[in-house]
């Protein structure tokens, strides 16, 4: 996984992940950030992994707008709508309340692999000797 700016693709990916029994495992070998974190936590429950030294990063959506004032306002409304959707997805997949997700993603929020398990972003920490599919 790697950092990615706000895009509409990741919420679409999480909405179309295969149903059981073809649930997709996800894993973080180094850094899962931004939309990478969203995809990581949306993997099949029980099959979301991180290596022991992995870092998981969450934050509020980042975007920009230019042009006429009306267009900037439209872009701002869209990023707020996307922010609400991303919070819902994170809450659904982690079991955390929206209020906690809102607080934690207001600024950059970094988690170790252990913290990510506790938070509900991943299910298990893998050692180098382990492989899971």
N, CA, C and O atoms as a Tinker XYZ file with bonds, in Angstrom:
   532  protein
     1  N      0.837000   -1.189000    0.000000    73     2
     2  CA     0.000000    0.000000    0.000000    64     1     3
     3  C      0.871000    1.239000    0.000000    63     2     4     5
     4  O      2.028000    1.202000    0.420000    81     3
     5  N      0.311000    2.322000   -0.470000    73     3     6
     6  CA     1.062000    3.571000   -0.513000    64     5     7
     7  C      0.125000    4.754000   -0.386000    63     6     8     9
     8  O     -1.083000    4.621000   -0.585000    81     7
     9  N      0.675000    5.907000   -0.057000    73     7    10
    10  CA    -0.173000    7.088000    0.075000    64     9    11
    11  C     -0.836000    7.447000   -1.250000    63    10    12    13
    12  O     -0.293000    7.203000   -2.328000    81    11
    13  N     -2.011000    8.027000   -1.139000    73    11    14
    14  CA    -2.724000    8.490000   -2.335000    64    13    15
    15  C     -3.588000    9.673000   -1.952000    63    14    16    17
    16  O     -4.150000    9.690000   -0.857000    81    15
    17  N     -3.709000   10.654000   -2.815000    73    15    18
    18  CA    -4.588000   11.785000   -2.517000    64    17    19
    19  C     -6.053000   11.373000   -2.633000    63    18    20    21
    20  O     -6.363000   10.255000   -3.044000    81    19
    21  N     -6.934000   12.273000   -2.271000    73    19    22
    22  CA    -8.365000   12.001000   -2.338000    64    21    23
    23  C     -8.760000   11.624000   -3.758000    63    22    24    25
    24  O     -8.512000   12.373000   -4.703000    81    23
    25  N     -9.355000   10.497000   -3.891000    73    23    26
    26  CA    -9.881000   10.038000   -5.165000    64    25    27
    27  C    -11.201000    9.330000   -4.879000    63    26    28    29
    28  O    -11.427000    8.851000   -3.768000    81    27
    29  N    -12.042000    9.268000   -5.856000    73    27    30
    30  CA   -13.318000    8.588000   -5.653000    64    29    31
    31  C    -13.205000    7.097000   -5.889000    63    30    32    33
    32  O    -14.165000    6.374000   -5.623000    81    31
    33  N    -12.090000    6.605000   -6.372000    73    31    34
    34  CA   -11.940000    5.197000   -6.692000    64    33    35
    35  C    -11.956000    4.270000   -5.500000    63    34    36    37
    36  O    -12.586000    3.214000   -5.564000    81    35
    37  N    -11.284000    4.623000   -4.402000    73    35    38
    38  CA   -11.211000    3.715000   -3.261000    64    37    39
    39  C    -12.577000    3.432000   -2.651000    63    38    40    41
    40  O    -12.866000    2.269000   -2.369000    81    39
    41  N    -13.434000    4.427000   -2.432000    73    39    42
    42  CA   -14.769000    4.084000   -1.935000    64    41    43
    43  C    -15.516000    3.158000   -2.889000    63    42    44    45
    44  O    -16.280000    2.301000   -2.446000    81    43
    45  N    -15.305000    3.320000   -4.182000    73    43    46
    46  CA   -15.946000    2.427000   -5.150000    64    45    47
    47  C    -15.387000    1.022000   -5.024000    63    46    48    49
    48  O    -16.136000    0.049000   -5.116000    81    47
    49  N    -14.077000    0.900000   -4.813000    73    47    50
    50  CA   -13.468000   -0.418000   -4.636000    64    49    51
    51  C    -14.034000   -1.090000   -3.405000    63    50    52    53
    52  O    -14.380000   -2.271000   -3.452000    81    51
    53  N    -14.136000   -0.355000   -2.290000    73    51    54
    54  CA   -14.638000   -0.967000   -1.063000    64    53    55
    55  C    -16.099000   -1.347000   -1.182000    63    54    56    57
    56  O    -16.554000   -2.254000   -0.485000    81    55
    57  N    -16.843000   -0.683000   -2.042000    73    55    58
    58  CA   -18.260000   -1.001000   -2.225000    64    57    59
    59  C    -18.458000   -2.205000   -3.129000    63    58    60    61
    60  O    -19.550000   -2.772000   -3.172000    81    59
    61  N    -17.421000   -2.603000   -3.852000    73    59    62
    62  CA   -17.578000   -3.698000   -4.800000    64    61    63
    63  C    -16.656000   -4.869000   -4.512000    63    62    64    65
    64  O    -16.436000   -5.705000   -5.388000    81    63
    65  N    -16.108000   -4.949000   -3.298000    73    63    66
    66  CA   -15.270000   -6.098000   -2.986000    64    65    67
    67  C    -16.125000   -7.350000   -3.066000    63    66    68    69
    68  O    -17.315000   -7.311000   -2.753000    81    67
    69  N    -15.527000   -8.468000   -3.486000    73    67    70
    70  CA   -16.313000   -9.674000   -3.721000    64    69    71
    71  C    -17.016000  -10.177000   -2.466000    63    70    72    73
    72  O    -16.477000  -10.051000   -1.366000    81    71
    73  N    -18.199000  -10.739000   -2.613000    73    71    74
    74  CA   -18.896000  -11.319000   -1.464000    64    73    75
    75  C    -18.272000  -12.662000   -1.096000    63    74    76    77
    76  O    -17.505000  -13.214000   -1.885000    81    75
    77  N    -18.584000  -13.204000    0.090000    73    75    78
    78  CA   -18.060000  -14.526000    0.442000    64    77    79
    79  C    -18.499000  -15.544000   -0.598000    63    78    80    81
    80  O    -19.586000  -15.368000   -1.149000    81    79
    81  N    -17.754000  -16.586000   -0.914000    73    79    82
    82  CA   -16.492000  -16.961000   -0.269000    64    81    83
    83  C    -15.254000  -16.378000   -0.945000    63    82    84    85
    84  O    -14.145000  -16.824000   -0.650000    81    83
    85  N    -15.395000  -15.423000   -1.819000    73    83    86
    86  CA   -14.262000  -14.865000   -2.554000    64    85    87
    87  C    -13.738000  -13.578000   -1.930000    63    86    88    89
    88  O    -13.202000  -12.724000   -2.636000    81    87
    89  N    -13.885000  -13.431000   -0.632000    73    87    90
    90  CA   -13.420000  -12.215000    0.028000    64    89    91
    91  C    -11.917000  -12.055000   -0.145000    63    90    92    93
    92  O    -11.161000  -13.022000   -0.057000    81    91
    93  N    -11.503000  -10.837000   -0.387000    73    91    94
    94  CA   -10.096000  -10.555000   -0.665000    64    93    95
    95  C     -9.320000  -10.255000    0.610000    63    94    96    97
    96  O     -9.744000   -9.418000    1.406000    81    95
    97  N     -8.182000  -10.931000    0.818000    73    95    98
    98  CA    -7.308000  -10.558000    1.926000    64    97    99
    99  C     -6.553000   -9.280000    1.569000    63    98   100   101
   100  O     -6.318000   -9.001000    0.394000    81    99
   101  N     -6.179000   -8.514000    2.576000    73    99   102
   102  CA    -5.362000   -7.319000    2.366000    64   101   103
   103  C     -4.202000   -7.359000    3.345000    63   102   104   105
   104  O     -4.315000   -7.932000    4.429000    81   103
   105  N     -3.086000   -6.749000    2.961000    73   103   106
   106  CA    -1.969000   -6.684000    3.887000    64   105   107
   107  C     -1.112000   -5.462000    3.634000    63   106   108   109
   108  O     -1.019000   -4.946000    2.520000    81   107
   109  N     -0.494000   -5.024000    4.711000    73   107   110
   110  CA     0.385000   -3.859000    4.670000    64   109   111
   111  C      1.793000   -4.319000    5.026000    63   110   112   113
   112  O      2.042000   -4.823000    6.121000    81   111
   113  N      2.707000   -4.134000    4.078000    73   111   114
   114  CA     4.089000   -4.544000    4.297000    64   113   115
   115  C      4.957000   -3.394000    4.799000    63   114   116   117
   116  O      6.012000   -3.635000    5.385000    81   115
   117  N      4.539000   -2.163000    4.583000    73   115   118
   118  CA     5.346000   -1.015000    4.991000    64   117   119
   119  C      4.484000    0.127000    5.472000    63   118   120   121
   120  O      4.391000    0.385000    6.672000    81   119
   121  N      3.848000    0.818000    4.526000    73   119   122
   122  CA     3.004000    1.961000    4.851000    64   121   123
   123  C      1.683000    1.846000    4.110000    63   122   124   125
   124  O      1.651000    1.691000    2.889000    81   123
   125  N      0.602000    1.922000    4.858000    73   123   126
   126  CA    -0.727000    2.082000    4.267000    64   125   127
   127  C     -1.186000    3.467000    4.684000    63   126   128   129
   128  O     -1.290000    3.762000    5.875000    81   127
   129  N     -1.460000    4.313000    3.705000    73   127   130
   130  CA    -1.822000    5.687000    4.026000    64   129   131
   131  C     -2.971000    6.146000    3.160000    63   130   132   133
   132  O     -3.126000    5.718000    2.016000    81   131
   133  N     -3.773000    7.028000    3.730000    73   131   134
   134  CA    -4.834000    7.665000    2.978000    64   133   135
   135  C     -5.787000    6.615000    2.432000    63   134   136   137
   136  O     -6.337000    5.826000    3.201000    81   135
   137  N     -5.994000    6.588000    1.123000    73   135   138
   138  CA    -6.908000    5.613000    0.537000    64   137   139
   139  C     -6.382000    4.191000    0.683000    63   138   140   141
   140  O     -7.161000    3.238000    0.679000    81   139
   141  N     -5.060000    4.042000    0.812000    73   139   142
   142  CA    -4.498000    2.721000    1.067000    64   141   143
   143  C     -5.000000    2.150000    2.380000    63   142   144   145
   144  O     -5.240000    0.947000    2.477000    81   143
   145  N     -5.162000    2.992000    3.392000    73   143   146
   146  CA    -5.704000    2.553000    4.672000    64   145   147
   147  C     -7.150000    2.124000    4.523000    63   146   148   149
   148  O     -7.567000    1.126000    5.110000    81   147
   149  N     -7.911000    2.864000    3.748000    73   147   150
   150  CA    -9.313000    2.519000    3.522000    64   149   151
   151  C     -9.426000    1.143000    2.865000    63   150   152   153
   152  O    -10.237000    0.317000    3.286000    81   151
   153  N     -8.625000    0.901000    1.851000    73   151   154
   154  CA    -8.655000   -0.390000    1.164000    64   153   155
   155  C     -8.158000   -1.499000    2.088000    63   154   156   157
   156  O     -8.725000   -2.592000    2.097000    81   155
   157  N     -7.103000   -1.232000    2.868000    73   155   158
   158  CA    -6.581000   -2.217000    3.812000    64   157   159
   159  C     -7.662000   -2.683000    4.773000    63   158   160   161
   160  O     -7.851000   -3.887000    4.952000    81   159
   161  N     -8.368000   -1.755000    5.390000    73   159   162
   162  CA    -9.355000   -2.136000    6.402000    64   161   163
   163  C    -10.619000   -2.732000    5.795000    63   162   164   165
   164  O    -11.394000   -3.379000    6.499000    81   163
   165  N    -10.839000   -2.523000    4.497000    73   163   166
   166  CA   -12.031000   -3.059000    3.838000    64   165   167
   167  C    -11.827000   -4.481000    3.336000    63   166   168   169
   168  O    -12.722000   -5.050000    2.712000    81   167
   169  N    -10.666000   -5.057000    3.600000    73   167   170
   170  CA   -10.428000   -6.445000    3.208000    64   169   171
   171  C    -11.319000   -7.389000    3.999000    63   170   172   173
   172  O    -12.054000   -6.972000    4.894000    81   171
   173  N    -11.240000   -8.655000    3.656000    73   171   174
   174  CA   -12.061000   -9.676000    4.306000    64   173   175
   175  C    -11.752000   -9.730000    5.797000    63   174   176   177
   176  O    -10.589000   -9.820000    6.191000    81   175
   177  N    -12.786000   -9.675000    6.620000    73   175   178
   178  CA   -12.595000   -9.785000    8.072000    64   177   179
   179  C    -11.852000  -11.076000    8.380000    63   178   180   181
   180  O    -12.176000  -12.142000    7.857000    81   179
   181  N    -10.851000  -10.953000    9.238000    73   179   182
   182  CA   -10.022000  -12.094000    9.582000    64   181   183
   183  C     -8.855000  -12.291000    8.634000    63   182   184   185
   184  O     -7.985000  -13.124000    8.888000    81   183
   185  N     -8.825000  -11.532000    7.536000    73   183   186
   186  CA    -7.765000  -11.666000    6.532000    64   185   187
   187  C     -7.114000  -10.321000    6.225000    63   186   188   189
   188  O     -6.621000  -10.102000    5.118000    81   187
   189  N     -7.114000   -9.422000    7.206000    73   187   190
   190  CA    -6.476000   -8.110000    7.045000    64   189   191
   191  C     -5.194000   -8.137000    7.875000    63   190   192   193
   192  O     -5.243000   -8.215000    9.102000    81   191
   193  N     -4.057000   -8.072000    7.201000    73   191   194
   194  CA    -2.776000   -8.289000    7.856000    64   193   195
   195  C     -1.865000   -7.071000    7.752000    63   194   196   197
   196  O     -1.995000   -6.241000    6.852000    81   195
   197  N     -0.936000   -6.995000    8.706000    73   195   198
   198  CA     0.135000   -5.997000    8.660000    64   197   199
   199  C      1.403000   -6.659000    9.170000    63   198   200   201
   200  O      1.358000   -7.474000   10.092000    81   199
   201  N      2.528000   -6.312000    8.573000    73   199   202
   202  CA     3.802000   -6.763000    9.116000    64   201   203
   203  C      4.091000   -5.988000   10.395000    63   202   204   205
   204  O      3.562000   -4.896000   10.604000    81   203
   205  N      4.925000   -6.555000   11.238000    73   203   206
   206  CA     5.173000   -5.984000   12.563000    64   205   207
   207  C      5.656000   -4.539000   12.529000    63   206   208   209
   208  O      5.317000   -3.761000   13.421000    81   207
   209  N      6.431000   -4.164000   11.531000    73   207   210
   210  CA     6.964000   -2.803000   11.457000    64   209   211
   211  C      6.154000   -1.885000   10.555000    63   210   212   213
   212  O      6.616000   -0.798000   10.207000    81   211
   213  N      4.970000   -2.300000   10.177000    73   211   214
   214  CA     4.121000   -1.494000    9.292000    64   213   215
   215  C      3.607000   -0.253000   10.018000    63   214   216   217
   216  O      3.499000   -0.220000   11.244000    81   215
   217  N      3.297000    0.757000    9.225000    73   215   218
   218  CA     2.677000    1.981000    9.720000    64   217   219
   219  C      1.392000    2.203000    8.941000    63   218   220   221
   220  O      1.361000    2.087000    7.715000    81   219
   221  N      0.341000    2.523000    9.667000    73   219   222
   222  CA    -0.945000    2.811000    9.042000    64   221   223
   223  C     -1.272000    4.267000    9.356000    63   222   224   225
   224  O     -1.150000    4.707000   10.499000    81   223
   225  N     -1.689000    5.011000    8.333000    73   223   226
   226  CA    -1.900000    6.453000    8.450000    64   225   227
   227  C     -3.300000    6.814000    7.978000    63   226   228   229
   228  O     -3.736000    6.394000    6.906000    81   227
   229  N     -3.999000    7.598000    8.792000    73   227   230
   230  CA    -5.327000    8.103000    8.428000    64   229   231
   231  C     -5.321000    9.624000    8.535000    63   230   232   233
   232  O     -4.547000   10.196000    9.303000    81   231
   233  N     -6.178000   10.269000    7.770000    73   231   234
   234  CA    -6.344000   11.717000    7.841000    64   233   235
   235  C     -7.629000   12.090000    7.125000    63   234   236   237
   236  O     -8.235000   11.257000    6.450000    81   235
   237  N     -8.039000   13.322000    7.268000    73   235   238
   238  CA    -9.218000   13.773000    6.542000    64   237   239
   239  C     -8.871000   13.963000    5.069000    63   238   240   241
   240  O     -7.698000   14.125000    4.731000    81   239
   241  N     -9.861000   13.947000    4.196000    73   239   242
   242  CA    -9.576000   14.116000    2.770000    64   241   243
   243  C     -8.839000   15.423000    2.489000    63   242   244   245
   244  O     -9.048000   16.439000    3.151000    81   243
   245  N     -7.980000   15.356000    1.494000    73   243   246
   246  CA    -7.205000   16.509000    1.056000    64   245   247
   247  C     -7.592000   16.791000   -0.386000    63   246   248   249
   248  O     -7.695000   15.872000   -1.198000    81   247
   249  N     -7.801000   18.028000   -0.695000    73   247   250
   250  CA    -8.155000   18.383000   -2.064000    64   249   251
   251  C     -7.854000   19.845000   -2.308000    63   250   252   253
   252  O     -7.323000   20.542000   -1.443000    81   251
   253  N     -8.189000   20.280000   -3.458000    73   251   254
   254  CA    -7.974000   21.671000   -3.808000    64   253   255
   255  C     -8.968000   22.089000   -4.863000    63   254   256   257
   256  O     -9.554000   21.256000   -5.554000    81   255
   257  N     -9.146000   23.363000   -4.978000    73   255   258
   258  CA   -10.073000   23.885000   -5.977000    64   257   259
   259  C     -9.558000   25.220000   -6.474000    63   258   260   261
   260  O     -8.862000   25.951000   -5.769000    81   259
   261  N     -9.917000   25.506000   -7.689000    73   259   262
   262  CA    -9.586000   26.806000   -8.258000    64   261   263
   263  C    -10.678000   27.180000   -9.236000    63   262   264   265
   264  O    -11.491000   26.347000   -9.639000    81   263
   265  N    -10.682000   28.420000   -9.601000    73   263   266
   266  CA   -11.684000   28.880000  -10.553000    64   265   267
   267  C    -12.631000   29.865000   -9.911000    63   266   268   269
   268  O    -12.281000   30.568000   -8.963000    81   267
   269  N    -13.827000   29.902000  -10.441000    73   267   270
   270  CA   -14.833000   30.835000   -9.948000    64   269   271
   271  C    -15.297000   30.422000   -8.555000    63   270   272   273
   272  O    -15.215000   29.252000   -8.179000    81   271
   273  N    -15.782000   31.394000   -7.802000    73   271   274
   274  CA   -16.227000   31.137000   -6.433000    64   273   275
   275  C    -17.270000   30.026000   -6.385000    63   274   276   277
   276  O    -17.230000   29.183000   -5.489000    81   275
   277  N    -18.192000   30.014000   -7.325000    73   275   278
   278  CA   -19.229000   28.979000   -7.347000    64   277   279
   279  C    -18.614000   27.594000   -7.533000    63   278   280   281
   280  O    -19.070000   26.632000   -6.914000    81   279
   281  N    -17.593000   27.479000   -8.371000    73   279   282
   282  CA   -16.940000   26.193000   -8.590000    64   281   283
   283  C    -16.168000   25.745000   -7.350000    63   282   284   285
   284  O    -16.133000   24.556000   -7.034000    81   283
   285  N    -15.556000   26.685000   -6.658000    73   283   286
   286  CA   -14.842000   26.366000   -5.421000    64   285   287
   287  C    -15.827000   25.876000   -4.366000    63   286   288   289
   288  O    -15.533000   24.934000   -3.630000    81   287
   289  N    -16.982000   26.504000   -4.292000    73   287   290
   290  CA   -18.012000   26.079000   -3.349000    64   289   291
   291  C    -18.499000   24.666000   -3.675000    63   290   292   293
   292  O    -18.701000   23.855000   -2.771000    81   291
   293  N    -18.685000   24.373000   -4.941000    73   291   294
   294  CA   -19.109000   23.034000   -5.361000    64   293   295
   295  C    -18.054000   22.004000   -4.959000    63   294   296   297
   296  O    -18.389000   20.940000   -4.437000    81   295
   297  N    -16.792000   22.317000   -5.199000    73   295   298
   298  CA   -15.705000   21.404000   -4.839000    64   297   299
   299  C    -15.646000   21.191000   -3.327000    63   298   300   301
   300  O    -15.403000   20.074000   -2.869000    81   299
   301  N    -15.864000   22.246000   -2.555000    73   299   302
   302  CA   -15.853000   22.135000   -1.092000    64   301   303
   303  C    -16.981000   21.235000   -0.608000    63   302   304   305
   304  O    -16.781000   20.410000    0.284000    81   303
   305  N    -18.161000   21.389000   -1.190000    73   303   306
   306  CA   -19.288000   20.520000   -0.813000    64   305   307
   307  C    -18.976000   19.059000   -1.130000    63   306   308   309
   308  O    -19.318000   18.163000   -0.358000    81   307
   309  N    -18.331000   18.829000   -2.260000    73   307   310
   310  CA   -17.999000   17.452000   -2.649000    64   309   311
   311  C    -16.975000   16.833000   -1.708000    63   310   312   313
   312  O    -17.102000   15.664000   -1.345000    81   311
   313  N    -15.971000   17.589000   -1.311000    73   311   314
   314  CA   -14.972000   17.026000   -0.406000    64   313   315
   315  C    -15.586000   16.748000    0.966000    63   314   316   317
   316  O    -15.201000   15.780000    1.622000    81   315
   317  N    -16.521000   17.566000    1.407000    73   315   318
   318  CA   -17.212000   17.314000    2.676000    64   317   319
   319  C    -18.088000   16.072000    2.561000    63   318   320   321
   320  O    -18.151000   15.266000    3.490000    81   319
   321  N    -18.764000   15.915000    1.426000    73   319   322
   322  CA   -19.577000   14.711000    1.206000    64   321   323
   323  C    -18.687000   13.471000    1.214000    63   322   324   325
   324  O    -19.032000   12.458000    1.823000    81   323
   325  N    -17.544000   13.551000    0.540000    73   323   326
   326  CA   -16.613000   12.429000    0.498000    64   325   327
   327  C    -16.063000   12.134000    1.889000    63   326   328   329
   328  O    -15.887000   10.971000    2.250000    81   327
   329  N    -15.791000   13.172000    2.669000    73   327   330
   330  CA   -15.297000   12.993000    4.029000    64   329   331
   331  C    -16.304000   12.198000    4.860000    63   330   332   333
   332  O    -15.919000   11.286000    5.593000    81   331
   333  N    -17.570000   12.531000    4.751000    73   331   334
   334  CA   -18.604000   11.810000    5.491000    64   333   335
   335  C    -18.678000   10.352000    5.046000    63   334   336   337
   336  O    -18.827000    9.456000    5.878000    81   335
   337  N    -18.574000   10.109000    3.741000    73   335   338
   338  CA   -18.612000    8.747000    3.217000    64   337   339
   339  C    -17.411000    7.946000    3.707000    63   338   340   341
   340  O    -17.560000    6.791000    4.105000    81   339
   341  N    -16.232000    8.543000    3.682000    73   339   342
   342  CA   -15.033000    7.849000    4.141000    64   341   343
   343  C    -15.128000    7.509000    5.621000    63   342   344   345
   344  O    -14.711000    6.427000    6.033000    81   343
   345  N    -15.664000    8.408000    6.415000    73   343   346
   346  CA   -15.857000    8.130000    7.845000    64   345   347
   347  C    -16.793000    6.950000    8.042000    63   346   348   349
   348  O    -16.546000    6.091000    8.888000    81   347
   349  N    -17.868000    6.905000    7.262000    73   347   350
   350  CA   -18.816000    5.789000    7.361000    64   349   351
   351  C    -18.143000    4.465000    7.013000    63   350   352   353
   352  O    -18.349000    3.462000    7.696000    81   351
   353  N    -17.344000    4.464000    5.957000    73   351   354
   354  CA   -16.653000    3.235000    5.546000    64   353   355
   355  C    -15.680000    2.787000    6.631000    63   354   356   357
   356  O    -15.642000    1.606000    6.979000    81   355
   357  N    -14.894000    3.716000    7.168000    73   355   358
   358  CA   -13.958000    3.369000    8.236000    64   357   359
   359  C    -14.698000    2.843000    9.463000    63   358   360   361
   360  O    -14.268000    1.858000   10.062000    81   359
   361  N    -15.790000    3.475000    9.841000    73   359   362
   362  CA   -16.561000    3.025000   10.996000    64   361   363
   363  C    -17.120000    1.623000   10.763000    63   362   364   365
   364  O    -17.077000    0.774000   11.653000    81   363
   365  N    -17.634000    1.392000    9.582000    73   363   366
   366  CA   -18.207000    0.079000    9.251000    64   365   367
   367  C    -17.161000   -1.029000    9.351000    63   366   368   369
   368  O    -17.449000   -2.106000    9.874000    81   367
   369  N    -15.968000   -0.777000    8.862000    73   367   370
   370  CA   -14.950000   -1.826000    8.808000    64   369   371
   371  C    -14.113000   -1.945000   10.076000    63   370   372   373
   372  O    -13.472000   -2.974000   10.292000    81   371
   373  N    -14.104000   -0.920000   10.914000    73   371   374
   374  CA   -13.305000   -0.990000   12.143000    64   373   375
   375  C    -14.146000   -1.235000   13.389000    63   374   376   377
   376  O    -13.633000   -1.705000   14.403000    81   375
   377  N    -15.430000   -0.919000   13.318000    73   375   378
   378  CA   -16.273000   -1.008000   14.501000    64   377   379
   379  C    -16.159000    0.205000   15.409000    63   378   380   381
   380  O    -16.760000    0.235000   16.482000    81   379
   381  N    -15.397000    1.202000   14.993000    73   379   382
   382  CA   -15.251000    2.424000   15.789000    64   381   383
   383  C    -16.438000    3.350000   15.532000    63   382   384   385
   384  O    -16.969000    3.377000   14.421000    81   383
   385  N    -16.861000    4.107000   16.543000    73   383   386
   386  CA   -17.945000    5.071000   16.321000    64   385   387
   387  C    -17.492000    6.222000   15.418000    63   386   388   389
   388  O    -16.316000    6.585000   15.393000    81   387
   389  N    -18.442000    6.780000   14.685000    73   387   390
   390  CA   -18.159000    7.900000   13.777000    64   389   391
   391  C    -17.454000    9.034000   14.522000    63   390   392   393
   392  O    -16.552000    9.666000   13.972000    81   391
   393  N    -17.853000    9.296000   15.761000    73   391   394
   394  CA   -17.246000   10.389000   16.532000    64   393   395
   395  C    -15.745000   10.166000   16.721000    63   394   396   397
   396  O    -14.958000   11.108000   16.625000    81   395
   397  N    -15.352000    8.927000   16.987000    73   395   398
   398  CA   -13.922000    8.625000   17.158000    64   397   399
   399  C    -13.194000    8.749000   15.823000    63   398   400   401
   400  O    -12.102000    9.312000   15.760000    81   399
   401  N    -13.793000    8.227000   14.763000    73   399   402
   402  CA   -13.193000    8.347000   13.430000    64   401   403
   403  C    -13.015000    9.830000   13.086000    63   402   404   405
   404  O    -11.962000   10.236000   12.595000    81   403
   405  N    -14.050000   10.630000   13.346000    73   403   406
   406  CA   -13.996000   12.066000   13.054000    64   405   407
   407  C    -12.851000   12.724000   13.817000    63   406   408   409
   408  O    -12.074000   13.487000   13.243000    81   407
   409  N    -12.750000   12.431000   15.100000    73   407   410
   410  CA   -11.690000   13.007000   15.926000    64   409   411
   411  C    -10.310000   12.565000   15.440000    63   410   412   413
   412  O     -9.406000   13.383000   15.277000    81   411
   413  N    -10.164000   11.267000   15.211000    73   411   414
   414  CA    -8.851000   10.723000   14.868000    64   413   415
   415  C     -8.373000   11.152000   13.483000    63   414   416   417
   416  O     -7.169000   11.273000   13.256000    81   415
   417  N     -9.293000   11.379000   12.566000    73   415   418
   418  CA    -8.888000   11.749000   11.206000    64   417   419
   419  C     -8.899000   13.255000   10.969000    63   418   420   421
   420  O     -8.677000   13.708000    9.846000    81   419
   421  N     -9.152000   14.025000   12.012000    73   419   422
   422  CA    -9.145000   15.479000   11.842000    64   421   423
   423  C     -7.758000   15.981000   11.450000    63   422   424   425
   424  O     -7.626000   16.966000   10.724000    81   423
   425  N     -6.744000   15.304000   11.930000    73   423   426
   426  CA    -5.354000   15.600000   11.587000    64   425   427
   427  C     -4.677000   14.270000   11.261000    63   426   428   429
   428  O     -5.299000   13.213000   11.372000    81   427
   429  N     -3.420000   14.317000   10.862000    73   427   430
   430  CA    -2.690000   13.081000   10.595000    64   429   431
   431  C     -2.734000   12.181000   11.826000    63   430   432   433
   432  O     -2.526000   12.639000   12.950000    81   431
   433  N     -3.005000   10.901000   11.601000    73   431   434
   434  CA    -3.116000    9.925000   12.684000    64   433   435
   435  C     -2.354000    8.671000   12.259000    63   434   436   437
   436  O     -2.766000    7.972000   11.334000    81   435
   437  N     -1.250000    8.394000   12.935000    73   435   438
   438  CA    -0.395000    7.259000   12.604000    64   437   439
   439  C     -0.586000    6.159000   13.630000    63   438   440   441
   440  O     -0.701000    6.419000   14.828000    81   439
   441  N     -0.617000    4.923000   13.142000    73   439   442
   442  CA    -0.759000    3.774000   14.025000    64   441   443
   443  C      0.323000    2.751000   13.714000    63   442   444   445
   444  O      0.677000    2.533000   12.556000    81   443
   445  N      0.840000    2.130000   14.761000    73   443   446
   446  CA     1.727000    0.982000   14.584000    64   445   447
   447  C      0.853000   -0.212000   14.206000    63   446   448   449
   448  O     -0.375000   -0.121000   14.233000    81   447
   449  N      1.483000   -1.320000   13.856000    73   447   450
   450  CA     0.715000   -2.524000   13.538000    64   449   451
   451  C     -0.127000   -2.950000   14.741000    63   450   452   453
   452  O     -1.287000   -3.333000   14.588000    81   451
   453  N      0.456000   -2.883000   15.929000    73   451   454
   454  CA    -0.278000   -3.259000   17.140000    64   453   455
   455  C     -1.477000   -2.340000   17.361000    63   454   456   457
   456  O     -2.573000   -2.800000   17.681000    81   455
   457  N     -1.260000   -1.046000   17.189000    73   455   458
   458  CA    -2.355000   -0.087000   17.353000    64   457   459
   459  C     -3.441000   -0.306000   16.301000    63   458   460   461
   460  O     -4.628000   -0.141000   16.584000    81   459
   461  N     -3.031000   -0.676000   15.090000    73   459   462
   462  CA    -3.999000   -0.912000   14.013000    64   461   463
   463  C     -4.881000   -2.117000   14.316000    63   462   464   465
   464  O     -6.063000   -2.120000   13.974000    81   463
   465  N     -4.314000   -3.142000   14.955000    73   463   466
   466  CA    -5.124000   -4.295000   15.370000    64   465   467
   467  C     -6.138000   -3.846000   16.413000    63   466   468   469
   468  O     -7.323000   -4.164000   16.313000    81   467
   469  N     -5.671000   -3.109000   17.411000    73   467   470
   470  CA    -6.558000   -2.624000   18.472000    64   469   471
   471  C     -7.662000   -1.728000   17.913000    63   470   472   473
   472  O     -8.799000   -1.778000   18.382000    81   471
   473  N     -7.337000   -0.924000   16.931000    73   471   474
   474  CA    -8.294000    0.009000   16.327000    64   473   475
   475  C     -9.314000   -0.712000   15.448000    63   474   476   477
   476  O    -10.412000   -0.203000   15.224000    81   475
   477  N     -8.951000   -1.902000   14.947000    73   475   478
   478  CA    -9.842000   -2.643000   14.061000    64   477   479
   479  C     -9.538000   -2.466000   12.589000    63   478   480   481
   480  O    -10.324000   -2.888000   11.741000    81   479
   481  N     -8.405000   -1.844000   12.268000    73   479   482
   482  CA    -8.018000   -1.663000   10.866000    64   481   483
   483  C     -7.470000   -2.946000   10.258000    63   482   484   485
   484  O     -7.691000   -3.221000    9.079000    81   483
   485  N     -6.756000   -3.733000   11.058000    73   483   486
   486  CA    -6.245000   -5.027000   10.619000    64   485   487
   487  C     -6.585000   -6.060000   11.684000    63   486   488   489
   488  O     -6.924000   -5.720000   12.817000    81   487
   489  N     -6.486000   -7.328000   11.296000    73   487   490
   490  CA    -6.854000   -8.410000   12.206000    64   489   491
   491  C     -5.657000   -9.097000   12.844000    63   490   492   493
   492  O     -5.756000   -9.638000   13.945000    81   491
   493  N     -4.528000   -9.073000   12.149000    73   491   494
   494  CA    -3.397000   -9.865000   12.618000    64   493   495
   495  C     -2.084000   -9.246000   12.154000    63   494   496   497
   496  O     -2.003000   -8.634000   11.089000    81   495
   497  N     -1.062000   -9.422000   12.983000    73   495   498
   498  CA     0.287000   -8.991000   12.634000    64   497   499
   499  C      1.056000  -10.226000   12.185000    63   498   500   501
   500  O      1.082000  -11.240000   12.883000    81   499
   501  N      1.677000  -10.134000   11.025000    73   499   502
   502  CA     2.449000  -11.247000   10.480000    64   501   503
   503  C      3.930000  -11.046000   10.736000    63   502   504   505
   504  O      4.436000   -9.924000   10.715000    81   503
   505  N      4.618000  -12.160000   10.979000    73   503   506
   506  CA     6.075000  -12.122000   11.037000    64   505   507
   507  C      6.593000  -12.466000    9.651000    63   506   508   509
   508  O      5.838000  -12.942000    8.803000    81   507
   509  N      7.859000  -12.233000    9.420000    73   507   510
   510  CA     8.439000  -12.510000    8.103000    64   509   511
   511  C      8.296000  -13.976000    7.712000    63   510   512   513
   512  O      8.175000  -14.293000    6.529000    81   511
   513  N      8.308000  -14.863000    8.687000    73   511   514
   514  CA     8.241000  -16.292000    8.388000    64   513   515
   515  C      6.835000  -16.739000    7.982000    63   514   516   517
   516  O      6.669000  -17.798000    7.377000    81   515
   517  N      5.837000  -15.943000    8.309000    73   515   518
   518  CA     4.460000  -16.314000    8.008000    64   517   519
   519  C      4.043000  -15.807000    6.637000    63   518   520   521
   520  O      4.477000  -14.748000    6.181000    81   519
   521  N      3.207000  -16.576000    6.007000    73   519   522
   522  CA     2.542000  -16.106000    4.791000    64   521   523
   523  C      1.084000  -16.494000    4.896000    63   522   524   525
   524  O      0.755000  -17.589000    5.352000    81   523
   525  N      0.228000  -15.615000    4.482000    73   523   526
   526  CA    -1.215000  -15.874000    4.517000    64   525   527
   527  C     -1.793000  -15.506000    3.172000    63   526   528   529
   528  O     -1.329000  -14.575000    2.514000    81   527
   529  N     -2.798000  -16.238000    2.773000    73   527   530
   530  CA    -3.478000  -15.914000    1.514000    64   529   531
   531  C     -4.970000  -16.000000    1.689000    63   530   532
   532  O     -5.717000  -15.761000    0.741000    81   531
